[in-house]
Amino acid sequence: MTDASPKSVQTAHVLLDLLASYDEHEISEVNHRAAGTAFERLNEIGAVKASRTDDDVLSIDISELLGGFGFVGGLLVNALASKYGIDRLDVIASLRNQLEA
């Protein structure tokens, strides 16, 4: 079981939907539409909240988005570490290396 909030779990599902719909071999327009759909859904479920103060200052709360990402990202990192019999920090280091490649 998880200690993530229900909204974080719902957000994690949307992030997984985005990953499932992304195709690295497709034209960028297709991927942009998939991302747009995911962003709309994240807005609908309240994963990102925007508000203005009385002074007209915009405030954006992305805590549920980060919670959902942390939840699904943690599951994926742990799954890879378990599959390959390595420490989760080694998985994260490998991901960092791939980002820089």
N, C-alpha and C positions, 0 to 999 in steps of 0.2 A: 504494500500500500504506500501511498505517498503523503507527504505533509504539504504538498503544493496546494494553493487555493484552487477552488473549482474554476475560477476565471483563468488562472494560470494554466490549468490543464486544458481548458477550452482553447486558449491561445496557442498552446503547444500543438493541438490538433490542426489549427489553421496554418501554423508554420510547417508542419509535416505535409499538409495539402500543397503548400507552395513548393516544397521540395519535390513532391510527386509530380507536379505539373510542369516543373522546369525541365527543359530539354536543351542540353548544351549544343546539340547539333541543329537546333531550329533557328530560324531567323529571330532577331531580337524582338520584332513586333509581337510574336507569339508569346515570348517570355514576358514582355512588358504587360500584355493583357493578363497573363496568369498572376503577375505581381499585383496589378491593379485590383484584380478580384480578391486577392488575399488581403490587401490593404483595406478594401471596403469592408470585408468581413471582420478584420481586427477593429475597425471603427464601430461596426454594429455591435460587437460584443463588449465594447468598452475597454479594450486592451490599451488603447491610447485615449487620454482625455485631455481636451484643451479647454481653457477658460480664460476670461479676462478679469483683471482686477478693476476696482473703481477708477484707478489711474490709467486704465486702458493698456496694462501690461499683460502680455500673453504668457500664460503658464501652461506647460505641457507635462502631464504625468504619464510616464511610460513604465511604471513599476510592474504592471501586469504583463506587459510585453517582455520586459526583462525576466520576470518570473517564469513565463512560458518558455522563453529561450533557455533559461538556466535549467529548467526541468527537462526539456527534450534534449538539450545539449549534454547534460549530465548522463542521461540514459544512454545516449550514443557513445560517449567517451567510455563509460563503464563497460558497455557491450564490446567495444573494440579491445579494450584492455583485457577483458576476460577471454575473448576469442584468441588473441595472440599471446596470452600469458605474460603480459607486460604491465608495468605500473601505469596508472591513468595519467600521471604527469608526463610519461614518455609519449603517450598518445597526443597530449596537448602540445608537447614540443614538436612532434611530427607535423601536426596541423599548422603550427606557427611557421615551420620550415616551408610547407607547401604554400602558405600565403605569400611568402617572399620569393618563391620560385618563378 
